[in-house]
Amino acid sequence: MTADIINPATGQVTYRHELLTATEVEQRLAAAAEAFPAWSARSLQERGAILRAIAAQLRQRKGDIQQAMTTEMGKLKGEALGEIDKCAEACEFYADHAADYLKPQLIDTEAQRSYVRYEPIGCVFAVMPWNFPIWQVFRFLAPAFMAGNVALLKHASNVPQCADLILAVCRDGGLPEGVFDVLHIDNDQAAEVLRDKRVKAVTLTGSERAGRSIAANAGDQLKKCVMELGGSDAFVVLDDADLDKTVAAAVKSRFDNSGQTCIAAKRFIVVDAIAD
């Protein structure tokens, strides 16, 4: 099965790519399960060194990644370059701070010793959106890697090159085979992956419809899930507002990232006294 990729600026099909077969999906699931024990056994210092190398790869390949973002989903060049920098900084941040986040926390109880300990859980399946095609992936990927987990990514169907470039920078940064891979699959295949016993958790950023489906499958399998869904909170302007600041904030909120953000202002409610 193939998928057409359309340049939103021209409306033209720029290329077609093949979806994975069931056999190819199984190979990637098996590789992730095989890679997990060795990856989780590595020290935080070792994992951090690889994450810093991935950050360096992101900066080195900024031009290629920006071009893919712009061609596939129409992101402006400046915003694309800023997003890539943000991803590199996230990798370095978690490389520097994961030890503090993951250290055991002593709990005061009547027992001789009580504590909370953080352990890797295995393979995290990520279903990610196209509006921030690099950042949405790295915001989960960097902490997941540092925690010792492995990951599989089903990216939005219109940004496959972005997904492949993420995989390339990870591998060029020294990430071992199987620790991360990309699944070019459809929604039915994604449901099968989520139900696979080797997948231990799922993270989704997407629509409410997608959230209902993912949550139902995760709940049925008793798997951990983290979801960021859409919404439409109102932008409310009262009569004591500083209008110069309000107008600037309103325009930025509506047009930031070409209006393709989950927190973009879509409904403006303004009191009569200052509506004009």
C-alpha positions as CSV (number, residue, x, y, z in Angstrom):
1,M,0.0,0.0,0.0
2,T,1.3,3.5,-0.8
3,A,0.6,7.0,0.5
4,D,0.7,10.2,-1.4
5,I,2.6,13.1,0.1
6,I,1.2,16.5,-1.0
7,N,3.1,19.8,-0.8
8,P,0.6,22.2,0.9
9,A,2.1,25.2,-0.8
10,T,1.4,23.8,-4.3
11,G,-1.2,21.1,-3.8
12,Q,1.0,18.8,-5.9
13,V,2.0,15.2,-5.0
14,T,5.7,15.4,-4.3
15,Y,6.3,11.7,-3.8
16,R,4.8,8.4,-2.7
17,H,6.0,6.1,-0.1
18,E,5.2,2.5,0.9
19,L,3.5,1.5,4.1
20,L,5.1,-1.4,6.0
21,T,3.9,-4.9,5.7
22,A,2.8,-7.0,8.7
23,T,6.1,-8.8,8.5
24,E,8.1,-5.6,8.5
25,V,6.1,-4.3,11.5
26,E,6.8,-7.6,13.4
27,Q,10.6,-7.2,12.7
28,R,10.6,-3.8,14.3
29,L,8.6,-4.9,17.3
30,A,11.0,-7.8,17.8
31,A,14.1,-5.6,17.4
32,A,12.7,-3.2,20.0
33,A,12.1,-6.0,22.5
34,E,15.5,-7.4,21.9
35,A,17.2,-4.0,22.3
36,F,15.5,-3.0,25.6
37,P,17.5,-5.1,28.1
38,A,20.9,-3.8,26.9
39,W,19.7,-0.2,26.5
40,S,18.1,-0.1,30.0
41,A,21.2,-1.6,31.5
42,R,23.4,1.3,30.2
43,S,24.4,4.0,32.7
44,L,22.8,7.4,32.6
45,Q,26.2,8.8,31.6
46,E,26.3,6.5,28.5
47,R,22.7,7.3,27.5
48,G,23.4,11.0,28.0
49,A,26.4,11.0,25.8
50,I,24.3,9.5,23.0
51,L,21.6,12.1,23.5
52,R,24.2,14.9,23.3
53,A,25.5,13.3,20.0
54,I,21.9,13.3,18.7
55,A,21.6,17.0,19.6
56,A,24.8,17.6,17.5
57,Q,23.3,15.7,14.6
58,L,20.1,17.8,14.7
59,R,22.1,21.0,14.4
60,Q,24.4,19.5,11.7
61,R,21.4,18.5,9.6
62,K,19.2,21.5,10.2
63,G,19.0,22.4,6.5
64,D,17.7,19.0,5.5
65,I,15.3,18.7,8.3
66,Q,13.9,22.3,7.8
67,Q,13.4,21.6,4.1
68,A,11.4,18.4,4.9
69,M,9.3,20.2,7.4
70,T,8.5,23.1,5.0
71,T,7.8,20.8,2.0
72,E,5.7,18.3,3.9
73,M,3.6,20.5,6.2
74,G,4.3,24.0,5.2
75,K,6.2,25.3,8.2
76,L,7.9,28.6,7.7
77,K,11.7,28.3,7.4
78,G,12.4,30.4,10.5
79,E,9.9,28.5,12.7
80,A,11.3,25.2,11.4
81,L,14.9,26.1,12.3
82,G,13.8,27.3,15.8
83,E,12.0,24.0,16.3
84,I,15.1,22.0,15.5
85,D,17.2,24.1,17.9
86,K,14.5,23.5,20.6
87,C,14.8,19.7,20.0
88,A,18.6,19.8,20.3
89,E,18.3,21.8,23.6
90,A,15.8,19.2,24.9
91,C,18.2,16.4,24.3
92,E,20.9,18.2,26.1
93,F,18.6,19.2,29.0
94,Y,17.5,15.7,29.7
95,A,21.1,14.4,29.3
96,D,22.1,16.9,32.0
97,H,19.1,16.6,34.4
98,A,17.8,13.0,34.1
99,A,19.9,11.8,37.0
100,D,18.1,14.3,39.3
101,Y,14.7,13.4,37.9
102,L,15.2,9.6,38.2
103,K,17.0,9.3,41.6
104,P,15.0,7.4,44.2
105,Q,12.8,9.5,46.5
106,L,12.8,8.6,50.2
107,I,9.4,8.6,51.7
108,D,8.8,9.1,55.5
109,T,6.7,6.1,56.7
110,E,6.6,3.8,59.7
111,A,8.6,1.2,57.7
112,Q,12.4,0.9,58.1
113,R,12.9,2.3,54.6
114,S,10.4,3.5,52.0
115,Y,11.2,5.0,48.7
116,V,9.9,5.6,45.2
117,R,12.2,4.1,42.5
118,Y,11.9,4.9,38.8
119,E,12.4,1.9,36.4
120,P,12.2,1.7,32.6
121,I,9.1,-0.1,31.4
122,G,10.1,-1.2,27.9
123,C,8.8,-0.1,24.5
124,V,6.8,3.1,24.3
125,F,4.6,3.5,21.2
126,A,4.2,7.1,20.0
127,V,1.5,8.4,17.7
128,M,2.5,12.0,16.8
129,P,1.0,14.9,14.9
130,W,2.2,16.9,11.9
131,N,2.0,20.5,13.3
132,F,5.3,20.3,15.2
133,P,6.8,17.2,13.3
134,I,10.2,17.2,15.1
135,W,9.5,18.8,18.5
136,Q,6.5,16.6,19.3
137,V,8.7,13.5,18.8
138,F,11.7,14.7,20.8
139,R,9.6,16.0,23.7
140,F,8.8,12.4,24.5
141,L,11.8,10.7,23.0
142,A,14.6,12.5,25.0
143,P,13.2,11.7,28.4
144,A,12.1,8.2,27.3
145,F,15.6,7.4,26.2
146,M,17.2,8.7,29.4
147,A,14.8,6.6,31.4
148,G,16.0,3.5,29.6
149,N,13.0,2.9,27.4
150,V,12.9,2.1,23.7
151,A,10.4,3.6,21.3
152,L,8.5,3.1,18.1
153,L,7.0,6.1,16.2
154,K,3.9,6.2,14.1
155,H,4.2,9.8,12.8
156,A,1.4,11.6,11.0
157,S,0.9,10.2,7.5
158,N,1.9,13.5,5.8
159,V,5.3,13.9,7.3
160,P,7.2,10.6,6.6
161,Q,10.4,12.3,5.6
162,C,10.5,14.1,8.9
163,A,10.1,10.8,10.7
164,D,12.9,9.2,8.6
165,L,15.2,12.1,9.3
166,I,14.5,11.8,13.1
167,L,15.5,8.1,12.8
168,A,18.6,9.1,10.8
169,V,19.9,11.6,13.3
170,C,19.3,9.2,16.1
171,R,21.3,6.4,14.4
172,D,24.0,8.8,13.3
173,G,24.2,9.9,16.9
174,G,25.1,6.4,18.0
175,L,21.7,5.1,19.1
176,P,21.9,1.3,19.0
177,E,19.8,-0.7,16.5
178,G,16.3,-1.4,17.7
179,V,16.2,1.3,20.5
180,F,14.1,3.5,18.2
181,D,12.4,2.9,14.9
182,V,9.7,4.4,12.6
183,L,6.5,2.6,11.6
184,H,5.0,3.9,8.4
185,I,1.6,2.3,9.0
186,D,-2.1,3.1,8.8
187,N,-4.5,3.4,11.8
188,D,-5.6,-0.2,11.7
189,Q,-2.0,-1.3,11.9
190,A,-1.4,1.1,14.7
191,A,-4.2,-0.5,16.7
192,E,-2.5,-3.8,16.3
193,V,0.8,-2.5,17.4
194,L,-0.7,-1.0,20.5
195,R,-2.3,-4.3,21.4
196,D,1.0,-6.2,21.0
197,K,2.3,-7.4,24.4
198,R,5.8,-6.1,23.7
199,V,4.4,-2.5,23.7
200,K,4.2,-1.3,27.3
201,A,2.9,2.2,27.0
202,V,1.5,4.7,24.4
203,T,1.7,8.4,24.0
204,L,-0.5,10.4,21.6
205,T,-0.8,13.9,20.5
206,G,-3.8,14.3,18.2
207,S,-7.5,14.7,17.9
208,E,-10.3,13.7,20.3
209,R,-11.3,11.0,17.9
210,A,-7.9,9.5,17.9
211,G,-7.7,9.9,21.7
212,R,-10.9,7.9,22.2
213,S,-9.6,5.1,20.1
214,I,-6.1,5.0,21.7
215,A,-7.5,5.3,25.2
216,A,-10.0,2.5,24.6
217,N,-7.3,0.2,23.3
218,A,-4.8,1.1,26.1
219,G,-7.4,0.6,28.7
220,D,-8.5,-2.7,27.4
221,Q,-4.8,-3.9,27.5
222,L,-4.1,-2.1,30.9
223,K,-1.3,-0.1,29.4
224,K,-0.1,3.3,30.5
225,C,-1.1,6.1,28.2
226,V,-0.3,9.9,28.0
227,M,-2.5,11.9,25.7
228,E,-2.5,15.5,24.5
229,L,-5.8,16.2,22.7
230,G,-7.3,19.2,20.9
231,G,-9.5,21.9,22.3
232,S,-10.9,25.3,21.7
233,D,-10.5,27.5,24.8
234,A,-11.9,31.0,24.4
235,F,-9.8,34.1,24.2
236,V,-11.7,36.4,26.5
237,V,-11.1,40.1,26.6
238,L,-12.6,42.2,29.4
239,D,-13.0,45.9,29.6
240,D,-10.0,46.5,31.8
241,A,-7.6,44.8,29.3
242,D,-4.5,46.7,28.0
243,L,-5.6,46.6,24.4
244,D,-2.1,47.1,22.9
245,K,-0.9,44.0,24.6
246,T,-4.1,42.1,24.0
247,V,-4.1,42.7,20.3
248,A,-0.5,41.6,20.0
249,A,-1.2,38.5,22.0
250,A,-4.3,37.7,20.0
251,V,-2.6,37.9,16.7
252,K,0.3,35.8,17.9
253,S,-2.0,33.2,19.4
254,R,-4.0,32.9,16.2
255,F,-1.2,32.9,13.7
256,D,1.8,31.3,15.5
257,N,3.0,28.3,13.6
258,S,0.5,29.3,10.9
259,G,-2.3,28.8,13.4
260,Q,-1.5,25.1,13.7
261,T,-1.1,24.8,17.5
262,C,-3.2,23.1,20.1
263,I,-3.5,26.4,22.0
264,A,-4.2,28.7,19.1
265,A,-7.0,31.2,19.9
266,K,-10.0,30.1,17.7
267,R,-12.8,31.8,19.6
268,F,-12.6,35.5,20.7
269,I,-15.1,36.8,23.2
270,V,-14.9,40.5,23.7
271,V,-17.1,42.6,26.0
272,D,-19.3,45.2,24.3
273,A,-17.6,48.2,25.9
274,I,-14.4,47.6,24.0
275,A,-15.5,45.4,21.1
276,D,-15.1,48.1,18.5
